[in-house]
Amino acid sequence: MQITLDPAKNIDDAYKACDPEEALLAEDRRYVDLSDVRDDDNHLTRMIARRIKRHSAPNFHKKLVTGHRGCGKSTELHRLRAKLEDQNYFVIYLTSVRDKKSRQPFLKSEKI
């Protein structure tokens, strides 16, 4: 998918360019690494990747990632997926969604 980065001329253009419902993939040019200004020496993806590498069966590493909608949870998880795949891990990415009719949550796998 080719992304054009034209300057926004109004709030609707800005929203379309920065839709909080859209998680950025690991290689997306719009990603801005803010770890330097957050004084974050142990960036989330590096920290979790290290911990996953250090743990083995049956004591696998588990992490809960929370935050408000649009804060970058899925984007960081996409970056973690890419980092782990670069280290020859087999990654399965699942998202929790709600059925529109029943409103029941279920897991959906995504091809990335």
C-alpha positions as CSV (number, residue, x, y, z in Angstrom):
1,M,0.0,0.0,0.0
2,Q,1.5,3.3,-1.1
3,I,1.1,6.1,1.4
4,T,1.2,9.7,0.4
5,L,2.3,12.2,3.0
6,D,0.8,15.4,1.7
7,P,0.4,18.2,4.3
8,A,-3.1,18.3,5.8
9,K,-5.2,21.3,4.7
10,N,-7.9,20.8,7.3
11,I,-8.9,18.7,10.3
12,D,-10.5,16.0,8.1
13,D,-7.2,15.6,6.1
14,A,-5.3,15.4,9.4
15,Y,-7.7,12.7,10.7
16,K,-7.4,10.7,7.5
17,A,-3.6,10.8,7.7
18,C,-3.5,9.9,11.5
19,D,-6.6,7.7,11.9
20,P,-6.3,6.4,15.5
21,E,-8.2,3.2,14.4
22,E,-5.4,2.2,12.0
23,A,-2.4,0.4,13.6
24,L,0.8,1.2,11.8
25,L,2.8,-1.8,10.5
26,A,6.4,-2.1,11.6
27,E,7.9,-0.6,8.4
28,D,5.4,2.3,8.2
29,R,7.2,5.7,7.5
30,R,4.7,7.5,9.7
31,Y,6.0,5.9,12.8
32,V,7.9,8.3,15.1
33,D,10.1,6.7,17.8
34,L,9.6,8.9,20.9
35,S,11.7,6.8,23.2
36,D,14.4,9.5,23.4
37,V,12.1,12.1,24.7
38,R,10.4,9.6,27.0
39,D,13.8,8.8,28.5
40,D,13.0,5.2,27.5
41,D,16.3,3.3,27.4
42,N,14.4,0.0,27.4
43,H,11.9,0.6,24.6
44,L,8.9,-1.6,24.9
45,T,9.6,-3.8,21.8
46,R,13.3,-4.3,22.8
47,M,12.3,-5.0,26.4
48,I,9.6,-7.6,25.5
49,A,11.8,-9.2,22.8
50,R,14.6,-9.7,25.3
51,R,12.3,-11.2,27.9
52,I,10.7,-13.6,25.4
53,K,14.2,-14.7,24.4
54,R,15.2,-15.3,28.0
55,H,12.2,-17.5,28.8
56,S,11.5,-21.0,27.6
57,A,8.8,-23.7,28.0
58,P,7.0,-24.1,30.2
59,N,7.6,-20.7,31.7
60,F,6.8,-18.5,28.7
61,H,6.9,-14.7,29.1
62,K,3.5,-13.0,29.3
63,K,2.8,-9.3,29.0
64,L,-0.4,-7.3,29.1
65,V,-0.3,-4.2,27.0
66,T,-3.0,-1.6,27.8
67,G,-3.8,2.0,27.0
68,H,-6.5,4.2,25.5
69,R,-7.6,3.8,21.9
70,G,-5.1,5.2,19.4
71,C,-2.1,5.4,21.8
72,G,0.0,2.9,19.8
73,K,-0.5,-0.5,21.4
74,S,-1.1,-2.4,18.1
75,T,1.6,-0.4,16.4
76,E,4.2,-1.4,19.0
77,L,3.0,-5.0,18.8
78,H,3.5,-5.0,15.0
79,R,7.0,-3.7,15.6
80,L,7.6,-6.4,18.2
81,R,6.3,-9.0,15.7
82,A,8.8,-7.8,13.1
83,K,11.7,-7.8,15.6
84,L,10.9,-11.4,16.7
85,E,10.5,-12.6,13.1
86,D,13.9,-11.1,12.3
87,Q,15.2,-13.3,15.1
88,N,13.6,-16.4,13.5
89,Y,10.6,-16.6,15.9
90,F,7.3,-17.8,14.5
91,V,4.8,-15.2,15.4
92,I,1.0,-15.6,15.4
93,Y,-0.8,-12.3,15.7
94,L,-4.4,-12.4,17.1
95,T,-6.8,-9.5,17.7
96,S,-9.9,-9.5,19.8
97,V,-12.9,-8.1,18.1
98,R,-16.6,-8.1,18.8
99,D,-19.2,-9.6,16.5
100,K,-21.4,-6.7,15.2
101,K,-24.7,-8.6,15.8
102,S,-24.1,-10.5,19.1
103,R,-21.4,-8.1,20.5
104,Q,-19.6,-11.2,21.7
105,P,-15.8,-11.0,21.6
106,F,-13.8,-13.5,19.6
107,L,-10.2,-13.8,18.4
108,K,-9.3,-13.2,14.8
109,S,-5.9,-14.0,13.2
110,E,-4.4,-11.4,10.8
111,K,-2.2,-12.1,7.9
112,I,0.5,-9.4,8.0
